[in-house]
């Protein structure tokens, strides 16, 4: 069985059938349990997710009803083998007993971590294959078929941040492999999706310069300079200014943007646009 949260929430049975629960509150309950598989999620956390700061007086009883409906759904839809118990009541809440390999967000997290290690070992091609596999798991905005509460919203933000890191790894792999021209269309799309991410802008400027398209690279610099000024009242980062200076030098070098690992960047002007799920 497979639980897919990166996109519309769905359950894929062992026989390939895809089932999407029709009750939003049941989806919320299951999704929150799946963000912490094999761990106890307290009833208070589940109530916070379902009703926020204004739960009804019957919140505990109603939560028990949603858990009951979830258990019945697995049985009625023949989603689990007979005798397998997924949702376990464990004071002070509930846990769902599944393997990490059955949850797409856990697979995504593992693949991104693996690609980072491969890249740090200078295996750019292996890292590129791995991070592409990770990004292929995205079928659209996470948990997009029901409204998420406070608890799940935090997990969605985490997933989006990790998705951006995955894109950064993919671009860095292509840069190390010398695939500057190949990365340009993707970088343009990423800039459209995350317009305030200076790192993506820098990589586009560097890729255009390395591909011999200096005029376009300079225009890309002017675009981000205006964007930062209009939206945030800021000047481009020193890295972007250095890229422009190299492009304007009498003997321009074909040079891509400097690699700055995501975890090493601390420039407060780097912003992340609201997730579009593109």
C-alpha positions in Angstrom: 0.0 0.0 0.0 1.1 3.6 -0.6 0.0 6.8 1.0 0.4 9.8 -1.3 0.4 13.3 0.3 2.5 15.2 -2.3 -0.5 16.2 -4.4 -4.1 15.3 -3.7 -4.3 12.9 -0.7 -4.8 9.4 -1.9 -4.3 5.8 -0.9 -3.0 3.3 -3.5 -3.9 -0.3 -2.7 -1.7 -3.2 -3.3 -3.7 -4.1 -6.4 -3.2 -0.6 -7.9 -6.6 0.8 -7.0 -6.5 4.5 -6.1 -8.8 5.7 -3.3 -9.4 9.2 -2.2 -11.3 9.6 1.0 -14.3 11.9 0.5 -14.5 13.3 4.1 -12.1 16.2 4.6 -11.9 15.7 8.4 -11.0 12.0 7.9 -8.3 13.1 5.4 -6.9 15.6 7.9 -6.8 13.0 10.7 -5.0 10.4 8.5 -2.6 12.9 7.0 -1.5 14.2 10.4 -0.9 10.7 11.6 1.1 9.9 8.5 3.4 12.8 9.0 4.6 11.0 12.1 4.3 7.3 11.3 4.6 4.8 14.2 4.6 7.7 16.7 1.8 8.7 19.0 0.0 11.8 17.8 -1.8 13.3 20.8 -5.6 13.9 20.7 -4.8 17.5 21.5 -2.7 17.8 18.3 -5.4 16.2 16.2 -8.0 18.5 17.7 -5.8 21.5 17.0 -5.5 20.4 13.4 -9.2 19.8 13.0 -10.7 22.8 14.7 -7.9 25.2 15.5 -8.4 27.4 18.6 -12.2 26.9 18.7 -12.9 23.2 19.0 -16.5 22.2 19.8 -17.4 20.7 23.2 -17.8 17.4 21.6 -14.2 17.5 20.0 -12.9 14.4 21.7 -16.0 12.3 20.8 -16.1 13.6 17.3 -12.4 12.8 16.8 -13.0 9.3 17.9 -15.8 9.1 15.3 -13.4 10.2 12.6 -10.8 7.6 13.6 -13.6 5.0 13.6 -14.6 6.0 10.0 -11.0 5.8 8.9 -10.6 2.3 10.3 -13.9 1.2 8.6 -12.8 2.8 5.3 -9.6 0.6 5.2 -11.8 -2.5 5.8 -14.7 -1.6 3.6 -12.6 -0.6 0.6 -10.3 -3.6 1.1 -7.3 -1.4 1.3 -5.4 -3.5 3.8 -5.0 -7.2 4.1 -7.2 -8.9 6.6 -5.8 -8.8 10.1 -3.6 -5.8 9.6 -4.3 -3.0 12.1 -3.2 0.4 10.9 -4.5 2.9 13.4 -3.7 2.1 17.0 -5.2 3.8 20.0 -2.3 4.7 22.3 -2.7 7.1 25.2 -2.7 10.1 24.9 -3.7 9.7 21.2 -3.3 7.5 18.2 -0.6 6.2 15.9 -0.6 4.7 12.4 1.6 1.7 11.9 3.1 1.9 8.4 6.6 1.7 6.9 8.4 4.8 5.6 8.5 3.2 2.2 4.6 3.4 2.2 4.5 7.2 2.5 5.6 9.4 -0.4 6.8 12.3 1.8 9.2 9.9 3.7 10.5 8.6 0.3 10.9 12.2 -0.9 12.9 13.2 2.3 15.1 10.2 2.0 15.9 10.8 -1.7 16.8 14.4 -1.1 19.1 13.5 1.7 20.7 10.8 -0.5 21.2 13.2 -3.4 23.0 15.7 -1.0 25.4 12.9 0.1 26.0 11.9 -3.5 26.7 15.5 -4.5 29.1 16.0 -1.5 30.9 12.9 -2.8 31.3 14.5 -6.2 28.9 12.1 -7.8 27.0 14.7 -9.7 25.4 12.3 -12.1 24.2 10.0 -9.4 22.9 12.9 -7.4 21.0 14.2 -10.4 19.3 10.9 -11.0 18.3 10.7 -7.3 17.0 14.2 -7.0 15.0 13.9 -10.2 13.4 10.8 -8.8 12.5 12.8 -5.7 11.0 15.7 -7.6 9.0 13.3 -9.8 7.0 12.4 -6.7 5.3 15.8 -6.8 1.8 15.5 -8.4 0.7 19.0 -7.4 0.3 21.0 -4.2 0.7 18.8 -1.1 -2.7 17.7 0.4 -4.5 19.8 -2.2 -7.9 18.1 -2.0 -8.9 19.3 1.4 -8.2 22.4 3.6 -5.3 21.9 5.9 -5.3 23.1 9.5 -2.5 24.7 11.5 -0.6 21.5 12.1 -0.6 20.3 8.6 0.2 23.7 7.2 3.5 23.6 9.0 4.3 20.3 7.4 3.3 21.6 3.9 5.7 24.6 4.4 8.5 22.2 5.4 7.8 20.1 2.3 7.9 23.2 0.1 11.2 24.3 1.6 12.6 20.8 1.0 11.3 21.0 -2.6 13.3 24.2 -3.2 16.4 22.5 -1.8 15.8 19.7 -4.2 15.6 22.1 -7.1 18.9 23.7 -5.9 20.6 20.3 -5.9 19.4 19.5 -9.4 20.6 22.9 -10.7 24.0 22.4 -9.0 24.3 18.9 -10.4 23.7 20.3 -13.9 26.2 23.1 -13.3 28.9 20.7 -12.2 28.3 18.5 -15.3 28.6 21.6 -17.5 25.0 21.4 -18.7 24.5 25.2 -18.7 22.3 25.4 -21.8 20.1 22.5 -20.6 19.4 24.2 -17.2 18.3 27.6 -18.7 14.6 26.7 -19.4 14.2 25.1 -16.0 15.8 28.1 -14.3 13.4 30.5 -16.1 10.5 28.5 -14.8 11.9 28.4 -11.3 12.3 32.1 -11.3 8.7 32.5 -12.4 7.6 30.2 -9.5 9.9 31.7 -6.9 10.6 35.2 -8.1 12.2 36.4 -4.9 14.8 33.6 -4.7 18.1 35.3 -5.5 19.9 32.0 -5.8 17.8 30.9 -8.7 18.4 34.3 -10.4 22.1 34.0 -9.9 22.2 30.5 -11.4 20.3 31.8 -14.5 22.7 34.7 -14.9 25.6 32.4 -14.6 24.2 29.8 -17.0 23.4 32.4 -19.6 26.9 33.8 -19.3 28.5 30.3 -19.5 26.4 29.6 -22.6 27.8 32.7 -24.3 24.6 34.7 -24.0 26.0 37.7 -22.2 23.4 40.2 -23.3 20.6 38.0 -21.9 22.6 37.4 -18.7 22.9 41.2 -18.2 19.2 41.6 -18.9 18.5 38.9 -16.3 20.5 40.8 -13.8 18.6 44.0 -14.5 15.3 42.1 -14.1 16.2 40.8 -10.6 17.6 44.2 -9.6 14.3 45.9 -10.5 12.3 43.1 -8.8 14.2 43.4 -5.5 13.9 47.2 -5.5 10.2 47.2 -6.3 9.1 44.4 -4.0 11.5 44.7 -1.1 13.4 48.0 -1.5 16.7 46.1 -1.6 19.8 46.0 -3.7 21.0 42.7 -5.2 23.3 40.5 -3.1 27.1 40.9 -3.4 27.2 37.6 -5.3 24.8 38.9 -8.0 26.8 42.2 -8.2 30.0 40.2 -8.7 28.3 38.2 -11.5 27.4 41.5 -13.2 30.9 42.9 -12.9 32.4 39.8 -14.5 29.9 40.0 -17.4 30.8 43.7 -17.9 34.6 43.1 -17.8 36.6 43.7 -21.0 37.5 40.0 -21.2 34.3 38.3 -20.0 34.8 34.7 -18.7 32.3 32.0 -19.4 31.5 31.3 -15.8 28.5 30.0 -14.0 27.2 31.4 -10.7 29.3 30.4 -7.7 27.9 27.3 -6.0 26.5 28.3 -2.6 25.0 25.2 -0.8 21.6 26.0 0.5 22.5 25.2 4.1 25.4 27.7 4.0 23.3 30.7 2.8 22.2 33.1 5.5 21.5 36.3 3.5 18.3 37.7 5.0 17.4 39.2 1.6 16.8 35.7 0.2 13.1 35.2 0.1 10.9 32.3 -0.9 7.8 33.0 -2.9 4.5 31.5 -1.8 4.2 28.0 -3.1 2.4 27.7 -6.4 2.8 23.9 -6.8 4.0 24.3 -10.4 
